Amino acid sequence: MTAHTTNTHHLDLRVQELPQLFNSMDPTPFHSKALDREAEAFIETWARGFSPKSALHLTIHLRTLPPEGSPNALLTEAIHHHFADKAKLTRQELRDLFWQGRISLLIGLAFLALCLLGAETIAQAGTSNAHAIARESLTIAGWVAMWRPMQLFLYDWWPLARRIATYRALSRAHVRVLHAG
């Protein structure tokens, strides 16, 4: 039996002061405040390059420390909270996608059944070229209607699942704050 080793990846962020990391329009306290979009995108893009099973370590170098409170505890809570919320929102997006897939599948199957019934009716009505073209056109149209549900269930959910895993990994990341002054 081989021991499972977890890869550890480190990201160093350098900022002047704590508020640079947060959305200035968000009035909530720091621990539940949204990250700045650029900071979020930078961290997410970095994390997406690694397996969600990796251990992620964020080191934030602050030139100016806040006058009160531990920036380490504050940033850890804020980053964990932010990415846990992103995971929750993306899970809802995935549930919505599967709901849309189920509805699309029902509509597609009903349309396919109607097209195949119509094609069979046309096949029984005659064997001319016009009948053959109409029959084949209905058959193709019915199967094309199945394209969207198949795309949703086979391909569209993968990127969302990957984002959820990345957000979960970031919501557990080890966060450390160092004074860079």
C-alpha positions as CSV (number, residue, x, y, z in Angstrom):
1,M,0.0,0.0,0.0
2,T,1.4,3.4,-1.0
3,A,1.1,6.5,1.1
4,H,-0.9,9.3,-0.5
5,T,1.0,12.5,-0.6
6,T,-0.8,15.8,-1.0
7,N,0.8,18.5,-3.1
8,T,1.1,21.8,-1.4
9,H,1.0,25.0,-3.5
10,H,1.9,28.5,-2.3
11,L,0.7,31.9,-3.5
12,D,2.2,35.2,-2.3
13,L,0.1,38.3,-2.5
14,R,1.6,41.7,-1.8
15,V,-0.7,44.6,-0.9
16,Q,-0.3,48.0,0.8
17,E,-3.2,47.6,3.2
18,L,-6.0,45.2,4.0
19,P,-8.9,47.1,2.3
20,Q,-7.2,46.6,-1.1
21,L,-8.3,42.9,-1.0
22,F,-11.9,43.7,-0.5
23,N,-14.7,45.1,-2.5
24,S,-15.0,48.8,-1.4
25,M,-18.7,48.9,-2.3
26,D,-19.5,46.0,0.1
27,P,-20.7,47.5,3.5
28,T,-20.5,44.3,5.5
29,P,-17.8,43.6,8.1
30,F,-14.5,42.3,6.9
31,H,-15.1,38.6,7.9
32,S,-18.1,38.4,5.5
33,K,-17.0,41.1,3.0
34,A,-16.6,40.1,-0.6
35,L,-13.1,40.0,-2.0
36,D,-12.2,42.6,-4.6
37,R,-13.0,41.1,-8.1
38,E,-9.4,41.4,-9.3
39,A,-8.0,39.7,-6.2
40,E,-10.7,37.0,-6.4
41,A,-9.9,36.3,-10.0
42,F,-6.2,36.2,-9.4
43,I,-6.5,33.8,-6.5
44,E,-9.1,31.6,-8.4
45,T,-7.0,31.5,-11.6
46,W,-4.0,30.5,-9.6
47,A,-5.9,27.7,-7.7
48,R,-7.5,26.4,-10.8
49,G,-4.1,25.3,-12.0
50,F,-3.9,22.6,-9.3
51,S,-5.8,19.6,-8.2
52,P,-8.7,20.5,-5.9
53,K,-7.1,17.9,-3.5
54,S,-4.0,20.0,-3.2
55,A,-3.2,21.9,-0.1
56,L,-3.4,25.6,-0.9
57,H,-1.4,28.2,1.1
58,L,-1.9,31.9,0.7
59,T,0.6,34.3,2.2
60,I,-0.5,37.9,2.2
61,H,2.3,40.4,2.6
62,L,0.8,43.6,4.1
63,R,2.9,46.8,4.1
64,T,0.6,48.5,6.6
65,L,-0.9,46.3,9.4
66,P,-4.4,47.3,10.7
67,P,-4.4,49.2,14.0
68,E,-6.6,46.6,15.8
69,G,-7.3,42.9,15.5
70,S,-5.3,40.1,14.1
71,P,-5.1,40.4,10.3
72,N,-4.3,36.7,10.2
73,A,-7.5,35.6,11.8
74,L,-9.5,38.3,9.9
75,L,-8.2,37.4,6.5
76,T,-8.4,33.7,7.1
77,E,-12.1,34.0,8.0
78,A,-12.9,36.5,5.2
79,I,-11.2,34.3,2.5
80,H,-12.7,31.1,3.8
81,H,-16.2,32.7,4.0
82,H,-15.9,34.3,0.5
83,F,-15.0,31.1,-1.3
84,A,-17.4,28.9,0.8
85,D,-20.1,31.4,-0.5
86,K,-18.9,31.1,-4.0
87,A,-19.0,27.2,-3.7
88,K,-22.6,27.5,-2.5
89,L,-23.7,29.8,-5.3
90,T,-22.0,27.6,-7.9
91,R,-23.6,24.5,-6.5
92,Q,-27.0,26.2,-6.9
93,E,-26.0,27.1,-10.5
94,L,-25.2,23.4,-11.0
95,R,-28.6,22.3,-9.6
96,D,-30.2,24.9,-11.9
97,L,-28.3,23.5,-14.9
98,F,-29.5,19.9,-14.1
99,W,-33.0,21.2,-13.7
100,Q,-32.8,22.8,-17.1
101,G,-31.3,19.6,-18.4
102,R,-34.2,17.5,-17.1
103,I,-36.8,19.9,-18.6
104,S,-34.9,20.0,-21.9
105,L,-34.7,16.2,-22.0
106,L,-38.5,15.9,-21.5
107,I,-39.2,18.5,-24.2
108,G,-36.6,16.8,-26.5
109,L,-38.0,13.3,-26.0
110,A,-41.5,14.5,-26.6
111,F,-40.5,16.3,-29.8
112,L,-38.4,13.3,-30.9
113,A,-41.4,11.0,-30.4
114,L,-43.6,13.4,-32.4
115,C,-41.1,13.6,-35.2
116,L,-40.6,9.8,-35.3
117,L,-44.4,9.3,-35.4
118,G,-44.6,11.8,-38.2
119,A,-41.8,10.2,-40.1
120,E,-43.5,6.8,-39.7
121,T,-46.8,8.3,-40.9
122,I,-45.1,9.8,-44.0
123,A,-43.3,6.5,-44.7
124,Q,-46.7,4.7,-44.8
125,A,-48.2,7.4,-47.0
126,G,-45.8,6.8,-49.9
127,T,-42.4,6.0,-51.2
128,S,-41.7,9.0,-53.5
129,N,-38.5,11.1,-53.1
130,A,-40.6,13.8,-51.5
131,H,-41.9,11.4,-48.9
132,A,-38.3,10.1,-48.2
133,I,-37.0,13.6,-47.8
134,A,-39.8,14.6,-45.4
135,R,-39.4,11.4,-43.4
136,E,-35.6,11.8,-43.1
137,S,-36.0,15.6,-42.3
138,L,-38.4,14.8,-39.4
139,T,-36.1,12.1,-38.1
140,I,-33.1,14.4,-38.2
141,A,-35.1,17.3,-36.6
142,G,-36.2,15.0,-33.8
143,W,-32.6,13.9,-33.0
144,V,-31.3,17.4,-33.3
145,A,-33.8,18.4,-30.5
146,M,-31.9,16.0,-28.3
147,W,-28.6,17.9,-28.8
148,R,-29.1,20.4,-25.9
149,P,-30.1,18.0,-23.2
150,M,-27.2,15.7,-24.2
151,Q,-24.8,18.7,-24.1
152,L,-26.0,19.7,-20.7
153,F,-25.7,16.2,-19.2
154,L,-22.5,15.2,-20.9
155,Y,-20.4,18.3,-21.0
156,D,-21.8,21.6,-19.5
157,W,-21.7,20.5,-15.9
158,W,-18.0,19.6,-15.7
159,P,-16.7,23.2,-15.6
160,L,-19.2,24.0,-12.8
161,A,-18.1,20.9,-10.8
162,R,-14.5,21.9,-11.2
163,R,-15.2,25.5,-10.0
164,I,-17.0,24.1,-6.9
165,A,-14.0,21.9,-6.1
166,T,-11.7,24.9,-6.5
167,Y,-13.8,27.1,-4.3
168,R,-14.0,24.4,-1.7
169,A,-10.2,24.0,-1.7
170,L,-9.9,27.8,-1.4
171,S,-12.4,27.8,1.5
172,R,-10.0,25.5,3.4
173,A,-6.7,27.2,2.3
174,H,-4.1,28.0,4.9
175,V,-3.9,31.8,5.1
176,R,-1.0,33.6,6.6
177,V,-0.4,37.3,6.9
178,L,3.1,38.8,7.1
179,H,4.2,42.3,7.7
180,A,6.1,43.5,4.6
181,G,7.0,46.9,5.9
